Amino acid sequence: MPSRRAFLGQLLAGTAMTRPALANDWPRVVSDAARFVDGRPPAEIAADEDFWAEIQRAFTVDRTLVNLNNGGVSPSPRVVQEAMARYLALSNEAPVHTMWNLLEPQVESVRRELAHEFGCDPEELAITRNASESLETCQLGLPLEPGDEVLTTNQDYPRMLTTWDQRARREGIVVKQVSFPVPPPGPQFLVDLFEKNIGPRTKVIHCCHITNLTGQIFPIREIMALARAHGIEVIVDGAHAFAHFPFTRDQLDCDYYGTSLHKWLLAPHGTGFLYVRREKIERVWPLMAAPESMKGNIRKFEEIGTHPAANHNAIAEALEFHRGIGAERKAARLRYLRDRWMDALEPDSRIHIRTSRDPAQSGGLALVSVDGYEPGQLTEHLWQRHRIIVTPIVHPEFKGLRITPNVYTTLRELDVFVEAVQNVLKHGT
């Protein structure tokens, strides 16, 4: 029986020899590699560099850079890029026919497969351009009266807080932001935080599934149970959660969920989805006007005018790539990469990790503070001297560098980041 290394090497060699003609064969390579490791625990596979080498080679990234800001937007694998280019080329043959009549109807297949992955009915899932569009649909579409209160945290995404602020200025609703430590003592602390801040006029709780600042995961199911007991709606910001770690709608028991797909699913840039529980669809107004006949139709949230079909159709290839890796394996690898750099830096007393290692509270996204250095200063140094891309985070209550590797990130790239930070601690910038 061939060794794992030999088997994966043969897969890669076969693909490399035929790459010009079979560039789309990467899904087969990934799925074959995944079958070879079937039956092994995800935590064990997370450290199998032979397996992850195949995943890394499926990308067209610039290896002269170390990109540790995949939380903003991530590169897509080659198969997704080629699918999008193929659809776009077909669109341009005769757009009024090829884009509208041939390609646009295929969004229903994308809807079906995304709904299957999320665990909901396809008639509850709208294809959007990003999490912001999804969430603002709910934020601006739910009926609220002057004086009604929205309860959220001061660590929610700035665009979403701005949306609530605008509604407060325009309509007189009240927005209450609460604070929590990073990391918090545990998931129940977050549930209790919301419970003690619910008031008689609280109508909506808006919370992240996982925050973009420190990667804190919220116990959504428990927050949903609390809110329902008080007759409160809950909008869940899942921008960084979907395809980052495995979960389903039923595990969350949520009613409204918005996410981006160009982060952890590795889908084309400018793609996302909005989930609305079927019985809630009618009461939410769409961002752009839709006819009354669509009042209960999830597609009313897609009435945005002319838009490219190529972007949302290529989601299908991204989803298959994700399935080829396996959601549990992917989550384990992302945490393995996170622990790689954390373990190397944390022993220094000047390093402060602001993200819990508890799998119930974090995934691959984490925040690190470095004593004596402002995030902007350190970010600029890492880029100018080492061509390392990180995200500076400055919050009124904490600050640091947000580090978000992805499945194409190599161990050597993480080591380069660690060495650069250690060099700063030793010699300064």
C-alpha positions as CSV (number, residue, x, y, z in Angstrom):
1,M,0.0,0.0,0.0
2,P,1.5,3.4,-0.9
3,S,2.4,5.8,1.8
4,R,0.2,8.9,2.3
5,R,3.0,11.1,1.1
6,A,3.5,9.0,-2.1
7,F,-0.2,8.9,-2.8
8,L,-0.7,12.6,-2.4
9,G,2.5,13.2,-4.5
10,Q,1.0,11.1,-7.3
11,L,-2.2,13.1,-7.2
12,L,-0.3,16.3,-7.5
13,A,2.0,15.1,-10.2
14,G,-0.9,13.9,-12.3
15,T,-2.6,17.2,-12.0
16,A,0.5,19.2,-12.7
17,M,1.2,17.3,-15.9
18,T,-2.3,18.1,-17.3
19,R,-2.8,21.5,-15.6
20,P,-3.3,23.6,-18.8
21,A,-6.1,21.3,-19.9
22,L,-7.5,20.2,-16.6
23,A,-7.1,23.3,-14.4
24,N,-10.5,22.6,-13.0
25,D,-9.3,19.2,-11.7
26,W,-8.4,20.6,-8.3
27,P,-11.7,19.6,-6.7
28,R,-10.8,16.0,-7.6
29,V,-7.4,16.3,-6.1
30,V,-8.7,17.8,-2.9
31,S,-11.5,15.2,-2.6
32,D,-9.1,12.3,-3.3
33,A,-6.7,13.6,-0.7
34,A,-9.6,14.0,1.8
35,R,-10.7,10.4,1.1
36,F,-7.1,9.2,1.9
37,V,-7.3,10.7,5.4
38,D,-10.9,9.6,6.1
39,G,-11.4,8.0,9.5
40,R,-8.6,10.0,11.2
41,P,-9.5,12.6,13.8
42,P,-9.7,16.2,12.5
43,A,-7.1,17.3,15.2
44,E,-4.7,14.8,13.8
45,I,-5.3,15.8,10.2
46,A,-4.8,19.4,11.2
47,A,-1.1,18.7,11.6
48,D,-0.7,16.6,8.4
49,E,1.3,18.9,6.1
50,D,1.1,16.4,3.2
51,F,-2.7,16.8,3.2
52,W,-2.6,20.6,3.5
53,A,0.1,21.0,0.9
54,E,-2.6,19.9,-1.7
55,I,-5.0,22.5,-0.4
56,Q,-2.3,25.2,-0.5
57,R,-1.4,24.4,-4.1
58,A,-5.0,25.0,-5.2
59,F,-4.6,28.8,-4.7
60,T,-2.9,31.4,-7.0
61,V,-1.7,33.6,-4.1
62,D,1.5,35.7,-4.2
63,R,3.9,33.8,-2.0
64,T,6.2,36.9,-1.8
65,L,3.7,38.2,0.7
66,V,2.5,36.7,4.0
67,N,-1.2,37.5,4.0
68,L,-2.6,37.2,7.6
69,N,-5.7,39.3,6.9
70,N,-8.0,36.8,5.5
71,G,-10.8,37.9,7.8
72,G,-11.5,41.0,5.6
73,V,-11.7,39.1,2.3
74,S,-9.9,35.9,1.3
75,P,-8.5,34.8,-2.0
76,S,-10.6,32.2,-3.8
77,P,-9.0,28.9,-5.0
78,R,-8.2,28.6,-8.7
79,V,-11.3,26.5,-9.5
80,V,-13.6,29.3,-8.2
81,Q,-11.7,32.0,-10.1
82,E,-11.9,30.0,-13.3
83,A,-15.6,29.3,-12.9
84,M,-16.3,33.0,-12.4
85,A,-14.3,33.9,-15.5
86,R,-16.1,31.2,-17.5
87,Y,-19.5,32.6,-16.4
88,L,-18.5,36.2,-17.1
89,A,-17.3,35.3,-20.6
90,L,-20.6,33.6,-21.3
91,S,-22.4,36.6,-19.9
92,N,-20.7,38.9,-22.3
93,E,-21.7,37.0,-25.4
94,A,-25.1,38.5,-25.3
95,P,-25.9,39.6,-21.8
96,V,-29.7,40.1,-22.1
97,H,-29.9,36.4,-23.1
98,T,-26.8,34.7,-21.7
99,M,-26.7,36.5,-18.4
100,W,-30.5,36.9,-17.7
101,N,-31.9,33.8,-19.4
102,L,-29.1,31.2,-19.1
103,L,-27.0,32.1,-16.0
104,E,-29.3,33.9,-13.7
105,P,-31.8,31.0,-13.2
106,Q,-28.8,28.9,-12.0
107,V,-28.8,30.9,-8.8
108,E,-31.6,28.5,-7.7
109,S,-29.0,25.6,-7.6
110,V,-26.7,27.8,-5.5
111,R,-29.6,28.6,-3.2
112,R,-30.4,24.9,-2.8
113,E,-26.8,23.9,-1.9
114,L,-26.2,26.8,0.5
115,A,-29.5,26.1,2.2
116,H,-28.5,22.4,2.5
117,E,-25.1,23.4,4.1
118,F,-26.8,25.8,6.5
119,G,-29.6,23.4,7.3
120,C,-32.6,25.5,6.2
121,D,-35.3,25.5,3.5
122,P,-34.1,27.1,0.2
123,E,-37.2,29.3,0.5
124,E,-35.7,30.9,3.6
125,L,-32.3,31.9,2.0
126,A,-31.6,34.9,-0.2
127,I,-28.3,35.3,-2.1
128,T,-26.8,38.8,-1.3
129,R,-23.6,40.6,-2.0
130,N,-22.2,40.5,1.6
131,A,-23.0,40.4,5.3
132,S,-23.6,44.1,5.5
133,E,-26.4,43.9,2.8
134,S,-27.9,40.9,4.6
135,L,-27.9,42.5,8.0
136,E,-29.0,45.9,7.0
137,T,-32.0,44.3,5.3
138,C,-33.1,43.1,8.7
139,Q,-31.9,46.2,10.6
140,L,-33.8,48.6,8.4
141,G,-36.6,46.3,7.5
142,L,-37.9,45.2,10.9
143,P,-40.8,47.5,12.1
144,L,-39.8,49.6,15.2
145,E,-41.4,52.5,16.9
146,P,-39.8,55.6,18.5
147,G,-38.5,54.7,21.9
148,D,-38.1,51.0,21.0
149,E,-34.7,49.7,22.1
150,V,-32.0,47.7,20.3
151,L,-29.6,45.9,22.5
152,T,-26.1,45.2,21.1
153,T,-22.4,45.3,22.1
154,N,-19.7,47.9,21.5
155,Q,-17.7,45.2,19.7
156,D,-20.2,44.6,16.9
157,Y,-19.2,45.5,13.4
158,P,-18.9,49.3,12.9
159,R,-21.1,49.3,9.8
160,M,-23.9,47.6,11.7
161,L,-23.6,50.0,14.6
162,T,-23.7,52.9,12.1
163,T,-26.8,51.4,10.6
164,W,-28.5,51.4,14.0
165,D,-27.3,54.9,14.8
166,Q,-28.8,56.2,11.5
167,R,-32.1,54.6,12.4
168,A,-32.0,56.1,15.8
169,R,-31.3,59.6,14.3
170,R,-34.1,59.2,11.7
171,E,-36.8,57.4,13.7
172,G,-36.1,57.9,17.3
173,I,-35.3,54.4,18.4
174,V,-32.8,53.8,21.2
175,V,-29.6,51.9,20.7
176,K,-27.9,50.5,23.8
177,Q,-24.4,49.2,23.5
178,V,-22.9,47.0,26.3
179,S,-19.3,46.2,27.0
180,F,-17.6,42.9,27.8
181,P,-14.0,41.9,28.6
182,V,-11.7,40.2,26.0
183,P,-11.8,37.4,26.4
184,P,-14.9,37.0,28.6
185,P,-14.9,34.4,31.5
186,G,-17.0,32.1,29.4
187,P,-20.1,31.8,27.1
188,Q,-22.6,32.1,29.9
189,F,-21.2,35.5,30.8
190,L,-22.4,36.8,27.5
191,V,-25.9,35.4,28.0
192,D,-26.1,36.9,31.4
193,L,-24.8,40.2,30.1
194,F,-27.7,40.5,27.7
195,E,-30.2,39.3,30.2
196,K,-29.3,42.0,32.8
197,N,-29.5,44.7,30.1
198,I,-32.9,43.8,28.7
199,G,-35.4,46.6,29.4
200,P,-39.2,47.0,29.0
201,R,-38.7,48.6,25.5
202,T,-36.1,46.1,24.2
203,K,-37.4,44.8,20.9
204,V,-34.2,43.6,19.2
205,I,-30.9,42.0,20.2
206,H,-28.2,42.4,17.6
207,C,-25.1,40.2,18.2
208,C,-22.2,38.6,16.3
209,H,-21.9,34.9,16.0
210,I,-18.1,35.6,16.1
211,T,-16.7,39.1,16.4
212,N,-14.4,40.6,13.8
213,L,-12.2,42.1,16.5
214,T,-11.0,39.2,18.7
215,G,-12.8,36.2,17.2
216,Q,-15.1,35.8,20.2
217,I,-17.8,33.2,19.5
218,F,-21.2,33.9,21.1
219,P,-23.6,31.2,22.4
220,I,-26.3,32.0,19.9
221,R,-28.8,29.2,20.8
222,E,-28.8,30.4,24.5
223,I,-29.2,34.0,23.5
224,M,-32.1,33.0,21.2
225,A,-33.8,31.2,24.1
226,L,-33.4,34.2,26.4
227,A,-34.7,36.6,23.7
228,R,-37.8,34.5,22.9
229,A,-38.7,34.3,26.5
230,H,-39.0,38.1,26.4
231,G,-40.6,38.4,23.0
232,I,-37.4,39.9,21.5
233,E,-36.1,39.5,17.9
234,V,-32.5,38.5,17.4
235,I,-30.4,39.5,14.4
236,V,-27.2,37.4,14.1
237,D,-24.1,38.7,12.4
238,G,-22.4,35.6,11.0
239,A,-20.0,37.4,8.7
240,H,-17.0,35.5,10.1
241,A,-18.7,32.3,11.1
242,F,-20.1,30.5,8.0
243,A,-17.6,27.9,6.7
244,H,-15.1,29.0,9.5
245,F,-16.4,26.3,11.9
246,P,-19.3,23.8,11.5
247,F,-22.8,24.6,12.7
248,T,-26.4,24.5,11.3
249,R,-29.4,26.7,11.6
250,D,-31.0,24.2,14.0
251,Q,-28.0,24.3,16.3
252,L,-28.3,28.1,16.5
253,D,-32.2,28.1,16.4
254,C,-31.9,31.6,14.9
255,D,-34.5,33.6,12.9
256,Y,-32.3,36.1,11.1
257,Y,-28.7,35.4,10.0
258,G,-26.5,37.3,7.6
259,T,-23.0,36.3,6.3
260,S,-20.4,37.0,3.8
261,L,-19.1,34.1,1.6
262,H,-15.9,35.8,0.4
263,K,-14.2,35.2,3.8
264,W,-14.1,31.6,5.0
265,L,-16.1,29.9,2.2
266,L,-13.5,31.3,-0.3
267,A,-16.3,32.3,-2.7
268,P,-16.1,35.2,-5.2
269,H,-15.7,38.6,-3.7
270,G,-19.0,40.3,-3.2
271,T,-21.1,37.3,-2.2
272,G,-23.2,36.5,0.9
273,F,-26.5,35.2,2.1
274,L,-29.4,36.2,4.3
275,Y,-31.4,33.6,6.2
276,V,-34.9,34.6,7.4
277,R,-37.2,32.0,9.0
278,R,-40.1,31.4,6.7
279,E,-42.8,32.8,9.0
280,K,-40.8,36.0,9.5
281,I,-40.2,36.9,5.8
282,E,-43.5,38.9,5.4
283,R,-42.8,41.3,8.2
284,V,-39.3,42.4,6.9
285,W,-39.2,45.1,4.3
286,P,-36.5,44.7,1.6
287,L,-33.8,47.2,1.2
288,M,-34.9,47.9,-2.4
289,A,-38.6,47.9,-3.3
290,A,-40.3,44.7,-4.4
291,P,-43.9,44.2,-5.5
292,E,-46.5,43.3,-3.0
293,S,-46.9,39.9,-4.6
294,M,-43.4,39.0,-3.3
295,K,-44.3,39.9,0.3
296,G,-43.7,36.4,1.6
297,N,-41.0,35.4,-1.0
298,I,-37.4,35.3,0.1
299,R,-36.4,36.5,-3.3
300,K,-37.7,40.0,-2.6
301,F,-34.4,40.6,-0.8
302,E,-32.6,40.0,-4.1
303,E,-34.5,42.7,-5.9
304,I,-31.4,44.9,-6.4
305,G,-31.5,45.6,-10.2
306,T,-28.9,44.4,-12.7
307,H,-26.0,42.5,-11.2
308,P,-23.5,39.9,-12.4
309,A,-24.6,36.3,-12.4
310,A,-21.0,35.1,-12.5
311,N,-20.3,36.0,-8.9
312,H,-23.1,34.2,-7.3
313,N,-23.0,31.2,-9.6
314,A,-19.4,30.5,-8.8
315,I,-20.4,30.1,-5.1
316,A,-21.2,26.5,-6.2
317,E,-17.5,25.7,-6.8
318,A,-16.5,27.3,-3.6
319,L,-19.0,25.2,-1.7
320,E,-17.7,22.0,-3.3
321,F,-14.1,23.0,-2.5
322,H,-15.2,23.5,1.1
323,R,-16.9,20.2,1.2
324,G,-13.9,18.5,-0.3
325,I,-11.8,19.7,2.6
326,G,-14.4,18.9,5.2
327,A,-15.9,21.4,7.7
328,E,-14.4,19.7,10.8
329,R,-11.0,19.3,9.3
330,K,-11.0,22.9,8.2
331,A,-12.0,24.2,11.6
332,A,-9.3,22.1,13.2
333,R,-6.6,23.3,10.8
334,L,-7.6,27.0,11.4
335,R,-7.3,26.5,15.2
336,Y,-4.0,24.6,14.6
337,L,-2.6,27.6,12.7
338,R,-3.8,30.0,15.4
339,D,-2.1,27.9,18.1
340,R,1.1,27.8,16.1
341,W,1.8,31.5,16.3
342,M,0.2,31.9,19.8
343,D,2.4,29.2,21.3
344,A,5.5,30.8,19.9
345,L,4.7,34.4,21.0
346,E,2.7,33.9,24.3
347,P,5.7,33.0,26.6
348,D,7.0,36.6,26.3
349,S,5.4,38.7,29.0
350,R,5.1,41.6,26.6
351,I,2.6,39.6,24.5
352,H,-1.1,39.6,25.4
353,I,-3.5,37.3,23.7
354,R,-7.0,38.8,23.7
355,T,-8.7,35.6,22.4
356,S,-9.7,32.5,24.3
357,R,-8.3,29.2,23.1
358,D,-11.6,27.4,24.2
359,P,-13.0,25.9,21.0
360,A,-16.5,27.0,22.2
361,Q,-15.3,30.6,22.2
362,S,-12.9,31.0,19.2
363,G,-11.8,29.6,15.8
364,G,-8.9,30.8,13.6
365,L,-9.3,34.5,14.2
366,A,-7.4,36.0,17.1
367,L,-6.1,39.3,18.5
368,V,-2.6,39.9,20.0
369,S,-1.4,43.0,21.8
370,V,2.3,43.9,22.0
371,D,3.5,46.1,24.9
372,G,5.1,49.3,23.8
373,Y,3.8,49.3,20.2
374,E,0.7,50.9,18.7
375,P,-1.1,48.6,16.3
376,G,-0.7,51.0,13.4
377,Q,3.0,51.3,14.0
378,L,3.6,47.6,14.2
379,T,1.4,46.9,11.1
380,E,3.4,49.4,9.0
381,H,6.7,47.9,10.2
382,L,5.6,44.3,9.4
383,W,4.5,45.4,5.9
384,Q,7.5,47.6,5.0
385,R,10.2,45.3,6.4
386,H,8.7,41.9,6.0
387,R,5.8,42.1,3.5
388,I,3.5,40.7,6.1
389,I,-0.2,41.8,6.1
390,V,-2.0,42.0,9.4
391,T,-5.0,44.1,10.6
392,P,-4.5,46.8,13.2
393,I,-7.4,46.9,15.7
394,V,-8.0,50.0,17.9
395,H,-11.0,49.8,20.2
396,P,-11.7,52.1,23.1
397,E,-11.1,49.2,25.5
398,F,-8.3,47.2,23.8
399,K,-6.0,47.2,20.8
400,G,-3.7,44.9,18.9
401,L,-3.1,43.0,15.7
402,R,-5.8,40.8,14.3
403,I,-4.3,37.6,12.8
404,T,-6.3,35.6,10.4
405,P,-4.5,32.8,8.4
406,N,-6.5,30.6,6.1
407,V,-6.2,27.1,4.7
408,Y,-3.7,28.1,2.1
409,T,-1.4,29.6,4.8
410,T,1.9,27.6,5.3
411,L,3.6,27.0,8.6
412,R,6.7,28.8,7.3
413,E,4.6,31.9,6.7
414,L,3.4,31.9,10.3
415,D,7.0,31.3,11.5
416,V,8.0,34.4,9.5
417,F,5.4,36.4,11.3
418,V,6.5,35.1,14.7
419,E,10.2,35.8,13.9
420,A,9.4,39.4,12.8
421,V,7.5,40.1,16.0
422,Q,10.2,38.5,18.2
423,N,12.8,40.6,16.3
424,V,10.8,43.8,17.2
425,L,10.7,42.7,20.8
426,K,14.4,42.2,20.8
427,H,15.6,45.1,18.7
428,G,12.7,47.5,18.2
429,T,11.3,48.8,14.9
